[in-house]
Amino acid sequence: MPELPDVEYFRKYLNSTSLHKKIIGVEVKNSKIIGRVSPAALKKHLNGSKLKITKRHGKNLFAGLSNKKWLTMHFGMTGYLKYYKNKEDVPGHVRLLINFDNGYHLAYDCMRMLGRIDLVDDLSGYIKMKKLGIDPIEDKLSFKEFSELFNNRNGSIKTGLMNQSILAGIGNIYADEILFQADIQPGSNIKKLNEDDLKKIYQKMNSVFKKAISVNADHEELPGNYLLTHRKPGEDCPKCSGKIKKQTIGGRSSYFCNKHQKKK
């Protein structure tokens, strides 16, 4: 599933391809991905408008229109954007197609149909309605604020990191990576983590996201000591002489090293 670094890449991609171009046509290929707005209303408000600005909150991407509306995009498990001109470049599962006056098109592709497109007036109201927590990057989360989010909470630290009402943007893959770099097992109980543990998680969260964003979320371009390209049970740990283990935590497959990551 696209997580915070992936959606930040989509935001930069949208900035570099699609801003300030007049929209002359909108095609809703499958209305199942449309949220509260009707397909007709979506077409009406997009047609003749321009994408003027982009923002991201967690796993959600927002494009501000010249008519003051906001186009909202969530990418589900398989969603992404494709800007193209020629028919041979059309992606295979287009759900929404925006046509620009320069002859190019912006496709929202979502094979598994788990993403959502919507149109809203109030961005902060939308974030509140969706019960999204703090975005650790956009909101410049301090360590004090980070630690306070986990005060008096129970359950595994991985489940806590993935709770979108606490922190918006961390999913299964990057929760594992953050904890791998912080030397803490994902099944560790939040209540057993001390201030130093939380500080290390906070620091690694920031450094992992900074690095992932810098390489446009391309896992192959991440450092060799990252877990992301070693997520297989029995694989050699890229940081120590341990082995990668797999465990189900909070209903999600979790990967960690059996040696340098400690259970709290």
JORARA-V397070 format. One record per pair of residues at least 24 apart in sequence whose C-alpha atoms are under 7 Angstrom apart, sorted by the first residue. I is the first residue (numbers start at 1). J is the second residue. D is the distance in Angstrom with one decimal. If there is no record, write none. Layout:
I&J&D, I&J&D
This chain:
1&76&6.2, 1&77&4.0, 1&78&6.2, 2&59&7.0, 2&75&6.5, 2&77&6.5, 3&59&5.5, 3&169&5.7, 3&170&6.1, 3&171&5.9, 4&58&5.5, 4&59&5.3, 4&169&4.6, 4&170&6.3, 5&209&6.3, 5&212&5.9, 5&213&5.1, 5&217&5.5, 6&216&6.9, 6&217&5.3, 7&59&6.0, 7&61&6.6, 8&56&6.8, 8&213&6.9, 9&213&6.9, 9&216&5.3, 9&217&6.9, 10&81&6.8, 11&54&6.5, 11&61&6.6, 17&83&6.8, 18&51&7.0, 19&50&6.9, 19&51&5.0, 19&52&5.6, 20&50&5.4, 20&51&5.7, 20&52&5.6, 21&50&5.6, 21&51&7.0, 21&100&6.2, 21&101&6.9, 22&48&6.0, 22&49&5.8, 22&50&5.0, 22&100&5.6, 22&101&5.6, 23&47&5.4, 23&48&5.2, 23&49&5.6, 23&50&6.0, 23&98&6.8, 23&99&5.8, 23&100&4.6, 23&101&6.3, 24&48&5.7, 24&99&5.7, 24&100&5.5, 24&101&5.9, 25&98&6.0, 25&99&4.9, 26&97&5.7, 26&98&4.7, 26&99&6.1, 27&96&5.8, 27&97&5.0, 27&98&6.6, 28&95&6.2, 28&96&4.8, 28&97&6.5, 29&94&6.7, 29&95&4.7, 29&96&5.6, 30&95&5.2, 33&113&6.4, 33&115&6.1, 33&116&4.7, 33&117&6.0, 34&116&5.7, 34&117&4.9, 34&118&5.9, 35&116&6.1, 35&117&5.8, 35&118&5.0, 36&118&6.4, 37&118&5.9, 37&119&6.1, 42&119&6.8, 57&135&5.8, 57&168&6.9, 58&135&5.4, 58&168&4.2, 58&169&3.6, 59&168&6.9, 59&169&4.9, 69&119&6.7, 69&120&5.9, 69&121&5.0, 70&119&5.6, 70&120&5.2, 70&121&6.1, 71&118&5.9, 71&119&4.7, 71&120&6.7, 72&117&5.6, 72&118&5.1, 72&119&5.9, 73&116&5.9, 73&117&4.8, 73&118&6.8, 74&115&5.2, 74&116&5.1, 74&117&6.6, 75&115&4.3, 75&116&6.6, 76&114&4.5, 76&115&4.0, 77&112&6.9, 77&114&6.3, 78&110&5.4, 78&111&5.9, 78&112&6.2, 79&109&5.5, 79&110&4.1, 79&111&6.9, 79&115&6.3, 80&108&6.1, 80&109&5.5, 80&110&6.6, 81&106&6.9, 81&107&5.7, 81&108&4.9, 81&109&6.1, 82&106&5.7, 82&107&5.1, 82&108&6.7, 83&107&6.4, 131&165&5.5, 132&164&5.6, 132&165&4.6, 132&168&5.9, 133&164&5.8, 133&165&4.2, 133&166&4.5, 133&167&4.7, 133&168&5.1, 134&166&6.5, 134&167&5.0, 134&168&5.7, 135&167&5.9, 135&168&5.0, 135&169&6.6, 136&167&6.7, 143&199&6.8, 143&202&6.5, 147&198&6.6, 153&190&6.5, 153&191&6.7, 154&189&6.6, 154&190&5.7, 154&191&6.0, 155&189&5.4, 155&190&6.0, 156&186&6.7, 156&187&5.0, 156&188&5.2, 156&189&4.5, 156&190&5.7, 157&186&6.0, 157&187&6.5, 157&188&5.8, 157&189&5.9, 157&190&5.1, 158&186&4.9, 158&187&6.5, 159&250&6.2, 176&254&6.6, 176&255&6.4, 176&256&7.0, 177&226&7.0, 177&227&5.9, 177&228&6.7, 178&204&5.7, 178&205&5.3, 178&208&6.5, 180&227&6.9, 180&256&6.2, 180&261&6.5, 183&260&5.7, 183&261&4.1, 183&262&6.2, 184&261&4.5, 184&262&4.9, 184&263&6.3, 185&256&6.4, 185&261&5.1, 185&262&5.4, 185&263&5.1, 187&249&6.5, 188&263&5.3, 188&264&4.7, 189&264&6.2, 192&264&5.8, 193&264&6.6, 231&255&6.2
